[in-house]
């Protein structure tokens, strides 16, 4: 599964760039619940950062496909250059002795022998990653760095999670409307890279509602129900039904929908 996640991510990027459907029936956690039941707070608890829009009424108006990638480097993945040291311990580290003998035998050649010694030392130094010409580590690749990327903005990284929140709101208003409080089935794809998360995919959906308010369309209940069914009917999906603590579970719409699906 760990190897499948990045492959699926790249496939979604390619499909999105071509304007094709990016919905893949892969294992994912689908968060369902009533309006203002705390679904977004659950996702933020999993990520460990606050990055989702807040407010009263309906706030999540488009499906948010959240892909988490763990960037922690395991012990086997650290490139500390020990392989060269091990080769030297096995008898492959006699380059300097060989070069020294070569230098003595070719001392009559003047600078040509010294040039050969210098060249070999530089090559060995570069293999160990200590070359002075190697690129310094950038802040974006620093250990422990966390950032987010949107599918509709390929290559752009957000290191400020407040900016991630603003971009989610901006792109939601772009398709769902600014003042209408309507919904849109077009998902927002967000990737978060962090050493503090598990590699998994979660989907945040608009909360179930019963009555259209203000400028919402009259069929808002049917639209949101249809969206929840679309993602929840995935046979590989794990349904996470969120219910407010002050709500009786017997009257939970989220549990009822989860049982239906």
VEXTI-791163 format. One record per residue (C-alpha): residue number from 1; y negated, z negated, x. Coordinates in steps of 0.02 Angstrom, whole numbers, plus 50000, padded with zeros to 5 digits. Layout:
# residues N
<pt><k>NUM</k><yy>Y</yy><zz>Z</zz><xx>X</xx></pt>
...
This chain:
# residues 261
<pt><k>1</k><yy>50000</yy><zz>50000</zz><xx>50000</xx></pt>
<pt><k>2</k><yy>49881</yy><zz>49961</zz><xx>50143</xx></pt>
<pt><k>3</k><yy>49904</yy><zz>50138</zz><xx>50207</xx></pt>
<pt><k>4</k><yy>49886</yy><zz>50215</zz><xx>50034</xx></pt>
<pt><k>5</k><yy>49714</yy><zz>50141</zz><xx>49997</xx></pt>
<pt><k>6</k><yy>49614</yy><zz>50238</zz><xx>50129</xx></pt>
<pt><k>7</k><yy>49706</yy><zz>50399</zz><xx>50086</xx></pt>
<pt><k>8</k><yy>49661</yy><zz>50378</zz><xx>49902</xx></pt>
<pt><k>9</k><yy>49482</yy><zz>50338</zz><xx>49950</xx></pt>
<pt><k>10</k><yy>49465</yy><zz>50499</zz><xx>50050</xx></pt>
<pt><k>11</k><yy>49544</yy><zz>50597</zz><xx>49907</xx></pt>
<pt><k>12</k><yy>49417</yy><zz>50525</zz><xx>49785</xx></pt>
<pt><k>13</k><yy>49276</yy><zz>50572</zz><xx>49904</xx></pt>
<pt><k>14</k><yy>49336</yy><zz>50752</zz><xx>49911</xx></pt>
<pt><k>15</k><yy>49359</yy><zz>50765</zz><xx>49723</xx></pt>
<pt><k>16</k><yy>49188</yy><zz>50688</zz><xx>49693</xx></pt>
<pt><k>17</k><yy>49105</yy><zz>50810</zz><xx>49813</xx></pt>
<pt><k>18</k><yy>49186</yy><zz>50954</zz><xx>49719</xx></pt>
<pt><k>19</k><yy>49130</yy><zz>50885</zz><xx>49551</xx></pt>
<pt><k>20</k><yy>49308</yy><zz>50854</zz><xx>49494</xx></pt>
<pt><k>21</k><yy>49383</yy><zz>50705</zz><xx>49402</xx></pt>
<pt><k>22</k><yy>49402</yy><zz>50561</zz><xx>49525</xx></pt>
<pt><k>23</k><yy>49511</yy><zz>50452</zz><xx>49413</xx></pt>
<pt><k>24</k><yy>49677</yy><zz>50420</zz><xx>49500</xx></pt>
<pt><k>25</k><yy>49818</yy><zz>50323</zz><xx>49420</xx></pt>
<pt><k>26</k><yy>49831</yy><zz>50203</zz><xx>49567</xx></pt>
<pt><k>27</k><yy>49860</yy><zz>50016</zz><xx>49561</xx></pt>
<pt><k>28</k><yy>49696</yy><zz>49931</zz><xx>49518</xx></pt>
<pt><k>29</k><yy>49632</yy><zz>49776</zz><xx>49432</xx></pt>
<pt><k>30</k><yy>49540</yy><zz>49818</zz><xx>49272</xx></pt>
<pt><k>31</k><yy>49421</yy><zz>49681</zz><xx>49214</xx></pt>
<pt><k>32</k><yy>49398</yy><zz>49676</zz><xx>49025</xx></pt>
<pt><k>33</k><yy>49306</yy><zz>49553</zz><xx>48915</xx></pt>
<pt><k>34</k><yy>49170</yy><zz>49527</zz><xx>48789</xx></pt>
<pt><k>35</k><yy>48986</yy><zz>49553</zz><xx>48824</xx></pt>
<pt><k>36</k><yy>48912</yy><zz>49419</zz><xx>48938</xx></pt>
<pt><k>37</k><yy>49083</yy><zz>49338</zz><xx>48961</xx></pt>
<pt><k>38</k><yy>49066</yy><zz>49329</zz><xx>49151</xx></pt>
<pt><k>39</k><yy>49160</yy><zz>49484</zz><xx>49210</xx></pt>
<pt><k>40</k><yy>49031</yy><zz>49529</zz><xx>49341</xx></pt>
<pt><k>41</k><yy>49030</yy><zz>49350</zz><xx>49406</xx></pt>
<pt><k>42</k><yy>49218</yy><zz>49360</zz><xx>49433</xx></pt>
<pt><k>43</k><yy>49198</yy><zz>49518</zz><xx>49538</xx></pt>
<pt><k>44</k><yy>49061</yy><zz>49438</zz><xx>49641</xx></pt>
<pt><k>45</k><yy>49173</yy><zz>49288</zz><xx>49672</xx></pt>
<pt><k>46</k><yy>49308</yy><zz>49403</zz><xx>49739</xx></pt>
<pt><k>47</k><yy>49186</yy><zz>49491</zz><xx>49855</xx></pt>
<pt><k>48</k><yy>49093</yy><zz>49333</zz><xx>49903</xx></pt>
<pt><k>49</k><yy>48922</yy><zz>49416</zz><xx>49883</xx></pt>
<pt><k>50</k><yy>48798</yy><zz>49435</zz><xx>49740</xx></pt>
<pt><k>51</k><yy>48769</yy><zz>49621</zz><xx>49713</xx></pt>
<pt><k>52</k><yy>48786</yy><zz>49660</zz><xx>49527</xx></pt>
<pt><k>53</k><yy>48640</yy><zz>49674</zz><xx>49404</xx></pt>
<pt><k>54</k><yy>48598</yy><zz>49522</zz><xx>49299</xx></pt>
<pt><k>55</k><yy>48511</yy><zz>49504</zz><xx>49133</xx></pt>
<pt><k>56</k><yy>48531</yy><zz>49469</zz><xx>48947</xx></pt>
<pt><k>57</k><yy>48622</yy><zz>49579</zz><xx>48825</xx></pt>
<pt><k>58</k><yy>48723</yy><zz>49727</zz><xx>48886</xx></pt>
<pt><k>59</k><yy>48700</yy><zz>49745</zz><xx>49075</xx></pt>
<pt><k>60</k><yy>48856</yy><zz>49838</zz><xx>49131</xx></pt>
<pt><k>61</k><yy>48834</yy><zz>50005</zz><xx>49044</xx></pt>
<pt><k>62</k><yy>48943</yy><zz>50115</zz><xx>49154</xx></pt>
<pt><k>63</k><yy>49115</yy><zz>50084</zz><xx>49229</xx></pt>
<pt><k>64</k><yy>49101</yy><zz>50021</zz><xx>49407</xx></pt>
<pt><k>65</k><yy>49249</yy><zz>50067</zz><xx>49517</xx></pt>
<pt><k>66</k><yy>49240</yy><zz>49942</zz><xx>49660</xx></pt>
<pt><k>67</k><yy>49345</yy><zz>49979</zz><xx>49813</xx></pt>
<pt><k>68</k><yy>49360</yy><zz>49840</zz><xx>49941</xx></pt>
<pt><k>69</k><yy>49407</yy><zz>49874</zz><xx>50121</xx></pt>
<pt><k>70</k><yy>49451</yy><zz>49737</zz><xx>50245</xx></pt>
<pt><k>71</k><yy>49372</yy><zz>49776</zz><xx>50414</xx></pt>
<pt><k>72</k><yy>49445</yy><zz>49629</zz><xx>50511</xx></pt>
<pt><k>73</k><yy>49529</yy><zz>49687</zz><xx>50671</xx></pt>
<pt><k>74</k><yy>49705</yy><zz>49623</zz><xx>50691</xx></pt>
<pt><k>75</k><yy>49778</yy><zz>49562</zz><xx>50857</xx></pt>
<pt><k>76</k><yy>49875</yy><zz>49723</zz><xx>50878</xx></pt>
<pt><k>77</k><yy>49721</yy><zz>49831</zz><xx>50850</xx></pt>
<pt><k>78</k><yy>49607</yy><zz>49757</zz><xx>50981</xx></pt>
<pt><k>79</k><yy>49573</yy><zz>49881</zz><xx>51119</xx></pt>
<pt><k>80</k><yy>49544</yy><zz>49760</zz><xx>51263</xx></pt>
<pt><k>81</k><yy>49611</yy><zz>49875</zz><xx>51396</xx></pt>
<pt><k>82</k><yy>49764</yy><zz>49770</zz><xx>51435</xx></pt>
<pt><k>83</k><yy>49876</yy><zz>49923</zz><xx>51438</xx></pt>
<pt><k>84</k><yy>49804</yy><zz>49975</zz><xx>51605</xx></pt>
<pt><k>85</k><yy>49830</yy><zz>49800</zz><xx>51673</xx></pt>
<pt><k>86</k><yy>50011</yy><zz>49801</zz><xx>51615</xx></pt>
<pt><k>87</k><yy>50037</yy><zz>49968</zz><xx>51701</xx></pt>
<pt><k>88</k><yy>49970</yy><zz>49894</zz><xx>51861</xx></pt>
<pt><k>89</k><yy>50090</yy><zz>49745</zz><xx>51845</xx></pt>
<pt><k>90</k><yy>50236</yy><zz>49866</zz><xx>51827</xx></pt>
<pt><k>91</k><yy>50192</yy><zz>49951</zz><xx>51990</xx></pt>
<pt><k>92</k><yy>50064</yy><zz>50074</zz><xx>51930</xx></pt>
<pt><k>93</k><yy>49917</yy><zz>49976</zz><xx>52001</xx></pt>
<pt><k>94</k><yy>49936</yy><zz>50033</zz><xx>52182</xx></pt>
<pt><k>95</k><yy>49805</yy><zz>50168</zz><xx>52165</xx></pt>
<pt><k>96</k><yy>49684</yy><zz>50078</zz><xx>52280</xx></pt>
<pt><k>97</k><yy>49816</yy><zz>50057</zz><xx>52417</xx></pt>
<pt><k>98</k><yy>49866</yy><zz>50239</zz><xx>52403</xx></pt>
<pt><k>99</k><yy>49686</yy><zz>50293</zz><xx>52404</xx></pt>
<pt><k>100</k><yy>49652</yy><zz>50180</zz><xx>52554</xx></pt>
<pt><k>101</k><yy>49795</yy><zz>50260</zz><xx>52652</xx></pt>
<pt><k>102</k><yy>49736</yy><zz>50430</zz><xx>52599</xx></pt>
<pt><k>103</k><yy>49562</yy><zz>50386</zz><xx>52659</xx></pt>
<pt><k>104</k><yy>49626</yy><zz>50330</zz><xx>52830</xx></pt>
<pt><k>105</k><yy>49728</yy><zz>50487</zz><xx>52854</xx></pt>
<pt><k>106</k><yy>49583</yy><zz>50597</zz><xx>52803</xx></pt>
<pt><k>107</k><yy>49447</yy><zz>50500</zz><xx>52892</xx></pt>
<pt><k>108</k><yy>49412</yy><zz>50650</zz><xx>53000</xx></pt>
<pt><k>109</k><yy>49355</yy><zz>50745</zz><xx>52847</xx></pt>
<pt><k>110</k><yy>49199</yy><zz>50637</zz><xx>52836</xx></pt>
<pt><k>111</k><yy>49122</yy><zz>50620</zz><xx>52664</xx></pt>
<pt><k>112</k><yy>49259</yy><zz>50717</zz><xx>52575</xx></pt>
<pt><k>113</k><yy>49379</yy><zz>50570</zz><xx>52587</xx></pt>
<pt><k>114</k><yy>49249</yy><zz>50448</zz><xx>52524</xx></pt>
<pt><k>115</k><yy>49211</yy><zz>50565</zz><xx>52380</xx></pt>
<pt><k>116</k><yy>49394</yy><zz>50563</zz><xx>52328</xx></pt>
<pt><k>117</k><yy>49398</yy><zz>50372</zz><xx>52329</xx></pt>
<pt><k>118</k><yy>49240</yy><zz>50360</zz><xx>52225</xx></pt>
<pt><k>119</k><yy>49303</yy><zz>50487</zz><xx>52099</xx></pt>
<pt><k>120</k><yy>49467</yy><zz>50395</zz><xx>52072</xx></pt>
<pt><k>121</k><yy>49380</yy><zz>50227</zz><xx>52052</xx></pt>
<pt><k>122</k><yy>49261</yy><zz>50300</zz><xx>51922</xx></pt>
<pt><k>123</k><yy>49405</yy><zz>50375</zz><xx>51824</xx></pt>
<pt><k>124</k><yy>49499</yy><zz>50209</zz><xx>51825</xx></pt>
<pt><k>125</k><yy>49340</yy><zz>50118</zz><xx>51772</xx></pt>
<pt><k>126</k><yy>49312</yy><zz>50237</zz><xx>51626</xx></pt>
<pt><k>127</k><yy>49490</yy><zz>50214</zz><xx>51565</xx></pt>
<pt><k>128</k><yy>49460</yy><zz>50027</zz><xx>51553</xx></pt>
<pt><k>129</k><yy>49303</yy><zz>50055</zz><xx>51450</xx></pt>
<pt><k>130</k><yy>49184</yy><zz>49991</zz><xx>51583</xx></pt>
<pt><k>131</k><yy>49092</yy><zz>50151</zz><xx>51622</xx></pt>
<pt><k>132</k><yy>48904</yy><zz>50133</zz><xx>51631</xx></pt>
<pt><k>133</k><yy>48888</yy><zz>50295</zz><xx>51532</xx></pt>
<pt><k>134</k><yy>48986</yy><zz>50228</zz><xx>51382</xx></pt>
<pt><k>135</k><yy>48884</yy><zz>50207</zz><xx>51222</xx></pt>
<pt><k>136</k><yy>48833</yy><zz>50027</zz><xx>51184</xx></pt>
<pt><k>137</k><yy>48895</yy><zz>49943</zz><xx>51026</xx></pt>
<pt><k>138</k><yy>48779</yy><zz>49977</zz><xx>50882</xx></pt>
<pt><k>139</k><yy>48732</yy><zz>49845</zz><xx>50751</xx></pt>
<pt><k>140</k><yy>48823</yy><zz>49946</zz><xx>50618</xx></pt>
<pt><k>141</k><yy>48987</yy><zz>49923</zz><xx>50710</xx></pt>
<pt><k>142</k><yy>48961</yy><zz>49740</zz><xx>50752</xx></pt>
<pt><k>143</k><yy>49103</yy><zz>49621</zz><xx>50713</xx></pt>
<pt><k>144</k><yy>49082</yy><zz>49534</zz><xx>50545</xx></pt>
<pt><k>145</k><yy>48962</yy><zz>49664</zz><xx>50476</xx></pt>
<pt><k>146</k><yy>48967</yy><zz>49694</zz><xx>50287</xx></pt>
<pt><k>147</k><yy>48902</yy><zz>49847</zz><xx>50198</xx></pt>
<pt><k>148</k><yy>48921</yy><zz>49955</zz><xx>50044</xx></pt>
<pt><k>149</k><yy>48930</yy><zz>50142</zz><xx>50012</xx></pt>
<pt><k>150</k><yy>48909</yy><zz>50242</zz><xx>49852</xx></pt>
<pt><k>151</k><yy>49009</yy><zz>50399</zz><xx>49814</xx></pt>
<pt><k>152</k><yy>48852</yy><zz>50487</zz><xx>49751</xx></pt>
<pt><k>153</k><yy>48764</yy><zz>50449</zz><xx>49917</xx></pt>
<pt><k>154</k><yy>48892</yy><zz>50498</zz><xx>50048</xx></pt>
<pt><k>155</k><yy>48858</yy><zz>50433</zz><xx>50223</xx></pt>
<pt><k>156</k><yy>48724</yy><zz>50308</zz><xx>50171</xx></pt>
<pt><k>157</k><yy>48761</yy><zz>50126</zz><xx>50208</xx></pt>
<pt><k>158</k><yy>48682</yy><zz>49978</zz><xx>50119</xx></pt>
<pt><k>159</k><yy>48679</yy><zz>49819</zz><xx>50223</xx></pt>
<pt><k>160</k><yy>48563</yy><zz>49730</zz><xx>50101</xx></pt>
<pt><k>161</k><yy>48664</yy><zz>49684</zz><xx>49946</xx></pt>
<pt><k>162</k><yy>48504</yy><zz>49668</zz><xx>49845</xx></pt>
<pt><k>163</k><yy>48478</yy><zz>49854</zz><xx>49874</xx></pt>
<pt><k>164</k><yy>48655</yy><zz>49885</zz><xx>49811</xx></pt>
<pt><k>165</k><yy>48608</yy><zz>49795</zz><xx>49650</xx></pt>
<pt><k>166</k><yy>48450</yy><zz>49901</zz><xx>49633</xx></pt>
<pt><k>167</k><yy>48545</yy><zz>50063</zz><xx>49662</xx></pt>
<pt><k>168</k><yy>48675</yy><zz>50017</zz><xx>49529</xx></pt>
<pt><k>169</k><yy>48535</yy><zz>49987</zz><xx>49404</xx></pt>
<pt><k>170</k><yy>48444</yy><zz>50147</zz><xx>49453</xx></pt>
<pt><k>171</k><yy>48598</yy><zz>50258</zz><xx>49439</xx></pt>
<pt><k>172</k><yy>48648</yy><zz>50174</zz><xx>49275</xx></pt>
<pt><k>173</k><yy>48478</yy><zz>50212</zz><xx>49199</xx></pt>
<pt><k>174</k><yy>48490</yy><zz>50390</zz><xx>49262</xx></pt>
<pt><k>175</k><yy>48638</yy><zz>50431</zz><xx>49149</xx></pt>
<pt><k>176</k><yy>48640</yy><zz>50295</zz><xx>49017</xx></pt>
<pt><k>177</k><yy>48452</yy><zz>50291</zz><xx>48985</xx></pt>
<pt><k>178</k><yy>48320</yy><zz>50165</zz><xx>49032</xx></pt>
<pt><k>179</k><yy>48267</yy><zz>50096</zz><xx>48863</xx></pt>
<pt><k>180</k><yy>48407</yy><zz>50150</zz><xx>48746</xx></pt>
<pt><k>181</k><yy>48534</yy><zz>50022</zz><xx>48812</xx></pt>
<pt><k>182</k><yy>48666</yy><zz>50154</zz><xx>48785</xx></pt>
<pt><k>183</k><yy>48826</yy><zz>50174</zz><xx>48886</xx></pt>
<pt><k>184</k><yy>48902</yy><zz>50315</zz><xx>48987</xx></pt>
<pt><k>185</k><yy>49086</yy><zz>50343</zz><xx>49030</xx></pt>
<pt><k>186</k><yy>49040</yy><zz>50418</zz><xx>49200</xx></pt>
<pt><k>187</k><yy>49092</yy><zz>50288</zz><xx>49329</xx></pt>
<pt><k>188</k><yy>48994</yy><zz>50225</zz><xx>49478</xx></pt>
<pt><k>189</k><yy>49101</yy><zz>50220</zz><xx>49635</xx></pt>
<pt><k>190</k><yy>49056</yy><zz>50084</zz><xx>49759</xx></pt>
<pt><k>191</k><yy>49146</yy><zz>50042</zz><xx>49921</xx></pt>
<pt><k>192</k><yy>49120</yy><zz>49876</zz><xx>50007</xx></pt>
<pt><k>193</k><yy>49175</yy><zz>49849</zz><xx>50186</xx></pt>
<pt><k>194</k><yy>49193</yy><zz>49670</zz><xx>50243</xx></pt>
<pt><k>195</k><yy>49308</yy><zz>49563</zz><xx>50350</xx></pt>
<pt><k>196</k><yy>49310</yy><zz>49434</zz><xx>50209</xx></pt>
<pt><k>197</k><yy>49391</yy><zz>49536</zz><xx>50070</xx></pt>
<pt><k>198</k><yy>49564</yy><zz>49599</zz><xx>50026</xx></pt>
<pt><k>199</k><yy>49592</yy><zz>49786</zz><xx>50019</xx></pt>
<pt><k>200</k><yy>49605</yy><zz>49821</zz><xx>49834</xx></pt>
<pt><k>201</k><yy>49520</yy><zz>49915</zz><xx>49691</xx></pt>
<pt><k>202</k><yy>49438</yy><zz>49832</zz><xx>49542</xx></pt>
<pt><k>203</k><yy>49353</yy><zz>49909</zz><xx>49390</xx></pt>
<pt><k>204</k><yy>49211</yy><zz>49824</zz><xx>49297</xx></pt>
<pt><k>205</k><yy>49190</yy><zz>49890</zz><xx>49120</xx></pt>
<pt><k>206</k><yy>49055</yy><zz>49869</zz><xx>48987</xx></pt>
<pt><k>207</k><yy>49085</yy><zz>49714</zz><xx>48883</xx></pt>
<pt><k>208</k><yy>49163</yy><zz>49730</zz><xx>48711</xx></pt>
<pt><k>209</k><yy>49035</yy><zz>49717</zz><xx>48572</xx></pt>
<pt><k>210</k><yy>49035</yy><zz>49729</zz><xx>48383</xx></pt>
<pt><k>211</k><yy>48857</yy><zz>49763</zz><xx>48327</xx></pt>
<pt><k>212</k><yy>48732</yy><zz>49893</zz><xx>48389</xx></pt>
<pt><k>213</k><yy>48564</yy><zz>49815</zz><xx>48430</xx></pt>
<pt><k>214</k><yy>48392</yy><zz>49892</zz><xx>48453</xx></pt>
<pt><k>215</k><yy>48406</yy><zz>50073</zz><xx>48510</xx></pt>
<pt><k>216</k><yy>48593</yy><zz>50073</zz><xx>48542</xx></pt>
<pt><k>217</k><yy>48694</yy><zz>50210</zz><xx>48457</xx></pt>
<pt><k>218</k><yy>48785</yy><zz>50160</zz><xx>48299</xx></pt>
<pt><k>219</k><yy>48954</yy><zz>50197</zz><xx>48376</xx></pt>
<pt><k>220</k><yy>48926</yy><zz>50087</zz><xx>48529</xx></pt>
<pt><k>221</k><yy>49077</yy><zz>49981</zz><xx>48483</xx></pt>
<pt><k>222</k><yy>49192</yy><zz>50134</zz><xx>48480</xx></pt>
<pt><k>223</k><yy>49121</yy><zz>50202</zz><xx>48643</xx></pt>
<pt><k>224</k><yy>49151</yy><zz>50040</zz><xx>48738</xx></pt>
<pt><k>225</k><yy>49322</yy><zz>50015</zz><xx>48661</xx></pt>
<pt><k>226</k><yy>49371</yy><zz>50191</zz><xx>48711</xx></pt>
<pt><k>227</k><yy>49315</yy><zz>50160</zz><xx>48892</xx></pt>
<pt><k>228</k><yy>49415</yy><zz>49999</zz><xx>48902</xx></pt>
<pt><k>229</k><yy>49569</yy><zz>50086</zz><xx>48834</xx></pt>
<pt><k>230</k><yy>49549</yy><zz>50232</zz><xx>48955</xx></pt>
<pt><k>231</k><yy>49558</yy><zz>50121</zz><xx>49110</xx></pt>
<pt><k>232</k><yy>49670</yy><zz>49987</zz><xx>49037</xx></pt>
<pt><k>233</k><yy>49805</yy><zz>50110</zz><xx>48982</xx></pt>
<pt><k>234</k><yy>49841</yy><zz>50157</zz><xx>49163</xx></pt>
<pt><k>235</k><yy>50022</yy><zz>50101</zz><xx>49186</xx></pt>
<pt><k>236</k><yy>49981</yy><zz>50045</zz><xx>49363</xx></pt>
<pt><k>237</k><yy>49833</yy><zz>49939</zz><xx>49308</xx></pt>
<pt><k>238</k><yy>49830</yy><zz>49750</zz><xx>49309</xx></pt>
<pt><k>239</k><yy>49725</yy><zz>49689</zz><xx>49162</xx></pt>
<pt><k>240</k><yy>49614</yy><zz>49540</zz><xx>49198</xx></pt>
<pt><k>241</k><yy>49551</yy><zz>49473</zz><xx>49032</xx></pt>
<pt><k>242</k><yy>49395</yy><zz>49367</zz><xx>49054</xx></pt>
<pt><k>243</k><yy>49344</yy><zz>49245</zz><xx>48917</xx></pt>
<pt><k>244</k><yy>49198</yy><zz>49124</zz><xx>48916</xx></pt>
<pt><k>245</k><yy>49246</yy><zz>48942</zz><xx>48941</xx></pt>
<pt><k>246</k><yy>49164</yy><zz>48893</zz><xx>48777</xx></pt>
<pt><k>247</k><yy>49265</yy><zz>49020</zz><xx>48677</xx></pt>
<pt><k>248</k><yy>49428</yy><zz>48984</zz><xx>48589</xx></pt>
<pt><k>249</k><yy>49566</yy><zz>49091</zz><xx>48665</xx></pt>
<pt><k>250</k><yy>49634</yy><zz>49123</zz><xx>48491</xx></pt>
<pt><k>251</k><yy>49477</yy><zz>49224</zz><xx>48454</xx></pt>
<pt><k>252</k><yy>49468</yy><zz>49314</zz><xx>48622</xx></pt>
<pt><k>253</k><yy>49442</yy><zz>49501</zz><xx>48601</xx></pt>
<pt><k>254</k><yy>49489</yy><zz>49528</zz><xx>48783</xx></pt>
<pt><k>255</k><yy>49661</yy><zz>49449</zz><xx>48762</xx></pt>
<pt><k>256</k><yy>49689</yy><zz>49545</zz><xx>48602</xx></pt>
<pt><k>257</k><yy>49648</yy><zz>49711</zz><xx>48687</xx></pt>
<pt><k>258</k><yy>49756</yy><zz>49667</zz><xx>48838</xx></pt>
<pt><k>259</k><yy>49906</yy><zz>49636</zz><xx>48726</xx></pt>
<pt><k>260</k><yy>49876</yy><zz>49800</zz><xx>48635</xx></pt>
<pt><k>261</k><yy>49873</yy><zz>49896</zz><xx>48798</xx></pt>
